Amino acid sequence: MRKGKIVALVAAAAMALSACGAGAAKTAETTAAAGETKAAAEASEKAGETEKAGEAASGDEAYAIVLKTQSSQFWQDMKAGIEDEAKKLNVTVDIQSGNTEDDVEGQVTILENFISSGKYKAIGVAPISDVNLNNAIAQATKAGIVVVDIDEKINADALGKLGGALSAYVATDNQAVGKMAGEELTKQLEKGSEVAIIEGKAGAISGEQRRDGAKAAFEEAGMKLVDSQPADWDRTKAFDVATNMMNAHPDLKAFYACNDTMALGIAEAVKKAGKDILVCGTDGDKEAISAVDKGEMTATVAQDPKAIGAKSLDLLVEAVKNGEKPEVGKEFKTYGIEAILINKDNAKSYLN
């Protein structure tokens, strides 16, 4: 009897444990299923959010922009303007540049990589010269990519012969910039005073236009232009060129520089020479504005690089939205962004 009872009890216990295990397994399965359902719901919700974000964006298009460099404030500000506009438009933009304003090969490589990637339907370019990106732009045209020219005006005739096309050109009126600077200098000079110009890189259209604008202002005011030489947009080169000019022309009264980087180098050279010579630059860099405020420079003509960059991206997005295709020989629109004269009277307001 005792043995039978023991066997019966063991069997009953085994059945109870089996039932308990089955119940636990069932509970675990239910919990797992609930977890999977919750995860699926969260995934679905996220997918919906992503889809909505995609609908808010300008399609799935990505845009690319090749700048000259990012080593100076002007180009850093332009990059910031492009990025701010990209956030407003809810689009993706890839911004790259050469290492310096002399990095012609680097610029070409960047643009060719953008084209070959197949990611972009529209690309903005700020070439180092009026022709250095023309072959690559022709490649973009053949690939059906819309190109907007920024700052440096491309030689459209040379580009057309290569089979390249532009959609638009965005920049400050560089000749007006140079004339504004020249006029500001001549207000403080006597007729017949000796003046000089430090140009940008030889062959750079923007620099040549600024130079020509300043020349026109000097001529109209009866100034004597004794020298005009390039310094490759470089501060150290501008210092050396200005030093040589001052040695060759001891009665020199004013310098116009085609950018602020060079103007700051000229101001250093003038200070080192112990001379009282007016210096006006171009771009409105903060360091230059500070130098104007301190009396180390006479003035700077400020461009609005953020506005230039923003307008360029607007045009790229608009071109894609409208299904625009590049057409060789088609006339492209020019968009001018106004410049601002900054002198001792208003410099402080631009620093605050």
C-alpha positions as CSV (number, residue, x, y, z in Angstrom):
1,M,0.0,0.0,0.0
2,R,2.7,2.4,1.0
3,K,4.6,1.8,-2.2
4,G,1.4,2.3,-4.3
5,K,0.7,5.6,-2.5
6,I,4.2,6.9,-3.1
7,V,4.0,6.0,-6.8
8,A,0.6,7.8,-7.0
9,L,1.9,10.9,-5.3
10,V,5.0,11.1,-7.5
11,A,2.8,10.7,-10.6
12,A,0.4,13.5,-9.4
13,A,3.4,15.8,-8.7
14,A,4.8,15.1,-12.1
15,M,1.4,16.0,-13.7
16,A,1.2,19.2,-11.7
17,L,4.7,20.3,-12.7
18,S,3.9,19.5,-16.3
19,A,0.8,21.6,-16.2
20,C,2.7,24.4,-14.5
21,G,5.4,24.3,-17.2
22,A,2.9,24.3,-20.0
23,G,1.2,27.4,-18.3
24,A,4.6,29.2,-18.0
25,A,5.4,28.4,-21.6
26,K,2.1,29.7,-22.7
27,T,2.6,32.9,-20.7
28,A,6.1,33.3,-22.3
29,E,4.6,32.9,-25.7
30,T,1.9,35.4,-25.0
31,T,4.5,38.0,-23.7
32,A,6.7,37.4,-26.7
33,A,3.8,37.9,-29.1
34,A,2.8,41.1,-27.3
35,G,6.4,42.3,-27.5
36,E,6.5,41.5,-31.2
37,T,3.3,43.3,-31.8
38,K,4.5,46.4,-29.9
39,A,7.8,46.4,-31.8
40,A,5.9,46.1,-35.1
41,A,3.7,49.0,-34.1
42,E,6.7,51.1,-33.2
43,A,8.4,50.2,-36.4
44,S,5.3,51.1,-38.4
45,E,5.0,54.4,-36.6
46,K,8.6,55.2,-37.4
47,A,8.1,54.2,-41.0
48,G,5.2,56.6,-41.1
49,E,7.2,59.4,-39.7
50,T,10.0,58.7,-42.2
51,E,7.5,58.7,-45.0
52,K,6.0,62.0,-43.8
53,A,9.5,63.5,-43.6
54,G,10.2,62.3,-47.1
55,E,7.0,63.9,-48.3
56,A,7.9,67.2,-46.6
57,A,11.3,67.2,-48.3
58,S,11.8,68.1,-52.0
59,G,11.6,64.5,-53.1
60,D,14.6,62.3,-52.6
61,E,16.9,64.7,-54.5
62,A,20.4,65.6,-53.2
63,Y,22.3,68.6,-54.3
64,A,26.0,69.3,-54.5
65,I,28.0,72.5,-54.5
66,V,31.7,73.0,-55.3
67,L,33.2,76.1,-53.6
68,K,36.6,77.7,-54.3
69,T,37.8,77.0,-50.8
70,Q,36.7,77.1,-47.2
71,S,39.8,78.7,-45.8
72,S,38.5,82.3,-45.7
73,Q,35.5,83.9,-44.0
74,F,33.8,84.8,-47.3
75,W,33.5,81.1,-48.4
76,Q,32.7,79.9,-44.8
77,D,29.8,82.4,-44.8
78,M,28.7,81.2,-48.2
79,K,28.7,77.6,-46.9
80,A,26.7,78.6,-43.9
81,G,24.2,80.4,-46.1
82,I,23.8,77.3,-48.2
83,E,23.3,75.0,-45.2
84,D,20.8,77.4,-43.6
85,E,18.8,77.4,-46.8
86,A,19.0,73.6,-47.1
87,K,17.3,73.3,-43.7
88,K,14.5,75.7,-44.7
89,L,14.0,73.8,-47.9
90,N,14.4,70.4,-46.2
91,V,16.9,69.1,-48.7
92,T,20.3,67.5,-48.6
93,V,23.3,69.3,-50.0
94,D,26.9,68.1,-50.2
95,I,29.4,71.0,-50.1
96,Q,33.1,70.5,-50.9
97,S,35.9,72.7,-52.1
98,G,39.5,72.9,-53.0
99,N,42.1,73.3,-50.3
100,T,43.1,76.8,-51.5
101,E,42.0,79.3,-54.1
102,D,44.8,77.9,-56.3
103,D,43.7,74.3,-56.0
104,V,42.5,73.9,-59.6
105,E,43.0,70.2,-59.8
106,G,41.3,69.6,-56.5
107,Q,38.2,71.5,-57.7
108,V,38.1,69.5,-60.9
109,T,38.4,66.2,-59.1
110,I,35.6,67.1,-56.7
111,L,33.2,68.0,-59.5
112,E,34.0,64.9,-61.5
113,N,33.4,62.8,-58.5
114,F,30.0,64.5,-57.9
115,I,29.1,63.8,-61.6
116,S,30.2,60.2,-61.6
117,S,28.4,59.4,-58.4
118,G,25.0,59.7,-60.2
119,K,23.5,61.1,-57.0
120,Y,22.8,64.7,-58.1
121,K,20.5,66.2,-60.7
122,A,21.8,69.7,-60.0
123,I,25.2,71.0,-59.0
124,G,26.4,74.5,-58.1
125,V,30.0,75.6,-58.9
126,A,32.2,78.5,-57.8
127,P,35.1,78.0,-60.2
128,I,38.6,79.3,-59.5
129,S,38.8,80.8,-63.0
130,D,36.4,81.3,-65.8
131,V,37.5,78.1,-67.6
132,N,39.0,75.7,-65.1
133,L,35.8,73.6,-64.6
134,N,34.5,73.9,-68.1
135,N,35.5,70.3,-69.2
136,A,33.8,68.8,-66.1
137,I,30.7,71.0,-66.6
138,A,30.5,69.7,-70.2
139,Q,30.5,66.2,-68.6
140,A,27.7,67.2,-66.3
141,T,25.7,68.6,-69.3
142,K,26.0,65.3,-71.1
143,A,24.8,63.5,-68.0
144,G,21.7,65.7,-67.8
145,I,22.9,67.5,-64.7
146,V,21.8,71.2,-64.3
147,V,24.7,73.5,-63.3
148,V,24.4,76.9,-61.6
149,D,27.5,79.2,-61.7
150,I,28.4,81.0,-58.5
151,D,30.6,84.1,-57.9
152,E,33.2,83.6,-60.7
153,K,31.6,84.2,-64.1
154,I,32.3,81.2,-66.4
155,N,33.4,81.9,-70.0
156,A,30.1,80.8,-71.6
157,D,31.4,80.8,-75.2
158,A,34.3,78.5,-74.3
159,L,31.9,76.3,-72.3
160,G,29.5,76.1,-75.2
161,K,32.2,74.9,-77.6
162,L,32.9,72.0,-75.2
163,G,29.2,71.1,-75.1
164,G,28.5,72.5,-71.7
165,A,25.6,74.5,-70.5
166,L,24.6,76.7,-67.5
167,S,21.2,77.2,-65.9
168,A,22.0,80.5,-64.0
169,Y,24.7,82.8,-62.6
170,V,24.6,84.2,-59.1
171,A,27.1,86.9,-57.9
172,T,27.7,90.4,-56.7
173,D,28.1,92.9,-59.5
174,N,31.9,92.9,-59.2
175,Q,32.5,95.9,-61.4
176,A,30.2,97.9,-59.3
177,V,32.0,96.7,-56.2
178,G,35.4,97.9,-57.5
179,K,33.9,101.3,-58.5
180,M,32.3,101.7,-55.1
181,A,35.7,101.1,-53.5
182,G,37.5,103.5,-55.8
183,E,35.0,106.2,-55.2
184,E,35.3,105.9,-51.5
185,L,39.1,106.3,-51.8
186,T,38.9,109.3,-54.1
187,K,36.6,111.2,-51.8
188,Q,39.6,111.5,-49.4
189,L,42.3,112.2,-52.0
190,E,43.4,115.3,-54.0
191,K,43.1,115.2,-57.8
192,G,46.2,113.7,-59.3
193,S,47.1,111.5,-56.3
194,E,49.0,108.3,-57.0
195,V,47.0,105.1,-56.5
196,A,47.5,101.4,-57.0
197,I,45.5,98.2,-57.3
198,I,46.3,94.8,-55.9
199,E,44.4,92.3,-58.1
200,G,43.3,88.7,-57.4
201,K,44.5,85.8,-59.5
202,A,45.5,86.6,-63.0
203,G,42.6,85.5,-65.3
204,A,40.0,85.5,-62.5
205,I,37.1,87.4,-64.0
206,S,35.7,88.5,-60.6
207,G,39.1,90.1,-59.7
208,E,39.4,91.7,-63.2
209,Q,35.9,93.2,-63.0
210,R,36.7,94.7,-59.6
211,R,40.0,96.0,-60.9
212,D,38.2,97.6,-63.9
213,G,35.5,99.2,-61.7
214,A,38.2,100.8,-59.4
215,K,40.1,101.9,-62.5
216,A,37.0,103.6,-63.8
217,A,36.5,105.4,-60.5
218,F,40.1,106.6,-60.4
219,E,40.0,107.9,-63.9
220,E,36.8,109.8,-63.4
221,A,38.2,111.4,-60.3
222,G,41.5,112.4,-62.0
223,M,43.7,110.0,-60.0
224,K,47.0,108.7,-61.3
225,L,47.0,104.9,-61.4
226,V,50.8,104.0,-61.1
227,D,50.5,100.2,-60.8
228,S,48.1,97.2,-60.8
229,Q,49.4,93.7,-60.1
230,P,47.9,90.4,-59.0
231,A,48.7,88.8,-55.6
232,D,46.7,85.6,-56.1
233,W,44.1,86.5,-53.4
234,D,47.0,85.8,-50.9
235,R,47.8,87.9,-47.8
236,T,51.6,87.3,-47.8
237,K,51.9,87.9,-51.5
238,A,49.9,91.1,-51.2
239,F,52.2,92.2,-48.4
240,D,55.2,91.7,-50.7
241,V,53.6,93.3,-53.8
242,A,52.5,96.3,-51.7
243,T,56.0,96.7,-50.2
244,N,57.5,96.7,-53.7
245,M,55.0,99.2,-55.0
246,M,55.6,101.6,-52.0
247,N,59.4,101.4,-52.7
248,A,58.9,102.1,-56.4
249,H,56.3,104.9,-55.8
250,P,57.1,106.8,-52.6
251,D,54.3,109.3,-53.2
252,L,51.6,106.5,-53.3
253,K,48.4,107.6,-51.5
254,A,46.0,104.7,-51.8
255,F,45.6,101.0,-52.4
256,Y,42.6,99.1,-53.6
257,A,42.6,95.3,-53.0
258,C,40.3,93.0,-54.8
259,N,39.6,91.0,-51.6
260,D,40.0,91.6,-47.9
261,T,42.6,88.9,-47.4
262,M,45.0,90.9,-49.6
263,A,43.9,94.2,-48.1
264,L,44.9,93.0,-44.6
265,G,48.4,92.1,-46.0
266,I,48.6,95.5,-47.6
267,A,47.6,97.2,-44.3
268,E,50.4,95.3,-42.5
269,A,52.9,96.4,-45.2
270,V,51.8,100.1,-44.9
271,K,52.1,100.0,-41.1
272,K,55.5,98.4,-41.3
273,A,56.7,101.1,-43.8
274,G,55.4,103.8,-41.4
275,K,53.3,105.4,-44.2
276,D,49.9,107.1,-44.3
277,I,48.3,105.3,-47.2
278,L,44.6,104.6,-47.6
279,V,43.6,100.9,-48.0
280,C,40.2,99.6,-49.2
281,G,39.4,95.9,-49.6
282,T,36.5,93.8,-50.7
283,D,34.3,91.1,-49.1
284,G,33.5,92.5,-45.6
285,D,35.4,89.9,-43.6
286,K,35.2,90.5,-39.9
287,E,38.9,91.0,-39.5
288,A,38.8,93.6,-42.2
289,I,35.8,95.4,-40.7
290,S,37.6,95.4,-37.4
291,A,40.7,96.9,-39.1
292,V,38.4,99.6,-40.6
293,D,36.9,100.3,-37.1
294,K,40.4,100.7,-35.7
295,G,41.6,102.9,-38.5
296,E,44.0,100.4,-39.9
297,M,42.0,100.2,-43.2
298,T,39.9,102.9,-44.9
299,A,37.0,100.7,-46.0
300,T,35.8,97.4,-47.3
301,V,33.0,96.7,-49.8
302,A,31.0,93.9,-48.3
303,Q,29.4,91.2,-50.4
304,D,26.7,89.1,-49.0
305,P,28.0,85.5,-49.4
306,K,25.2,84.0,-47.3
307,A,22.6,85.4,-49.7
308,I,24.6,84.4,-52.7
309,G,24.9,80.8,-51.4
310,A,21.2,80.7,-50.4
311,K,20.0,82.0,-53.8
312,S,22.3,79.4,-55.6
313,L,20.7,76.5,-53.8
314,D,17.2,78.0,-54.4
315,L,17.9,77.9,-58.1
316,L,19.2,74.3,-58.0
317,V,16.1,73.1,-56.2
318,E,13.8,75.1,-58.5
319,A,15.5,73.6,-61.6
320,V,14.9,70.1,-60.4
321,K,11.4,70.8,-59.3
322,N,10.6,72.2,-62.7
323,G,12.2,69.2,-64.5
324,E,14.8,71.5,-66.1
325,K,17.4,69.9,-68.5
326,P,20.6,71.5,-69.6
327,E,20.6,73.0,-73.1
328,V,23.8,73.9,-74.8
329,G,23.6,77.5,-76.1
330,K,20.6,78.4,-74.1
331,E,20.8,81.9,-72.5
332,F,21.0,81.7,-68.7
333,K,19.7,84.2,-66.2
334,T,22.0,86.3,-64.0
335,Y,21.1,87.2,-60.5
336,G,22.9,90.1,-58.8
337,I,23.3,90.4,-55.0
338,E,23.9,94.0,-53.9
339,A,27.1,95.0,-52.1
340,I,27.5,97.3,-49.0
341,L,30.2,99.9,-48.3
342,I,31.6,99.6,-44.8
343,N,33.7,102.5,-43.5
344,K,34.6,104.1,-40.2
345,D,31.1,105.5,-39.9
346,N,29.3,102.2,-39.8
347,A,31.9,99.5,-39.2
348,K,31.0,99.1,-35.5
349,S,27.4,98.2,-36.4
350,Y,28.6,95.3,-38.5
351,L,30.8,94.0,-35.7
352,N,27.9,93.8,-33.2
